[in-house]
Structures are given as structure tokens and as C-alpha cells.
Amino acid sequence: MFNIIKLSSMEKIKQIEIAKKAKVSKSFISRILNPNDPAKPSWDTAKRLSLASKIPPNVWADKDIPILLKYFRP
């Protein structure tokens, strides 16, 4: 079975803010948060995402979805 992750409006706003600060597309962040999508950021992109979100770059680079979702779902 596929796990579909539905984000609320506030969570989507966080995604958009991070995408703008890190200079990546919102769809790329959505792909990172999707467990069925193999997309992973490069180390440089993970560092930019880290600066924009205060989530450690290794969490972004390793695509650690449970930890990432804790940020989007407080």
C-alpha cells in the first residue's frame, strides 16, 4: 500500500516559505516528503534547506521522513 501524505494549509505554507528561502521548488520539497518518491536532495541543497528550516542537513539528505514531518506537523 502507498502512504499518501496529506498536508494542511499551514503545512503547505511552511513548505512554500522553506522553498523560497532555500531557492528550490515547492514540488521538490513535496517529493522529498513523499515516501514513494526516490527524490533526495544533494548535500548542497540539503544545507540550503537546513538553513531555511533549522532541520539538520543530514535529515534532509537522508530523507528521514518521520523527523521531517515533525517539523511540518508540530
N, C-alpha and C positions, 0 to 999 in steps of 0.2 A: 504494500500500500504506500501511496505517496503522502507525505506530510505536507499539507498546504499551510503556509504561514500567512495568516491574515493580520494586517497591521491596522490599528485605529488611525483616525485622522491626525491625532497628536504624534503618533509614532511616525507617520509619513512626513509630517512637518520636520521632525528631528532628522529624518533621512535627507530631506532636501537641504536643510541647514548644513549638515556634515558634507554633503556632496559639493555645495558651493564653496565651503571653506577649503576642502581638500582638492578642489578642481577636478572632480570626477563626475560621471553622470549618476543621476539618481537610480537609473536602471541597473548600473553596475553594483551599487550597494544592495539593491533588491536581489540581484543574482548571488551576491555573497551570502545573504541571509537565507537563501533557498537551499535546503539540504540536498535537493535533487539536481542542482546545477553544479557542474565541476569548476565554475569560475573561482579563481583565487587571485588576490592582488599580488603584485610583485612586492619586493621588500621596500622599494622606494614609495610605492603607492600606500603600502601599509603604514609607513612612517608618516605620510601626509594625513592619512585617515586618523592616525593616533593623535596627531597634533590638533586635529579638528574636533575629536570626540573625547579625548582623555582616556581612551581604551588603549592598553599597551599594543605596540605594533605586532608582537608575536601572536596575539589573539586574532588580529585581522589576518595576518599571513597564514596562520594555521587553520583559519576558517572555523574557529571554535564557536559554533552557533549558540549553544546554551549561554555562554558568557556574553556574547554579543546581544542576545535577546534580553538579558537582564538590564542592559543599558537602555534599550528601546522600550522595555516594559518595567518601569520602576515598581 
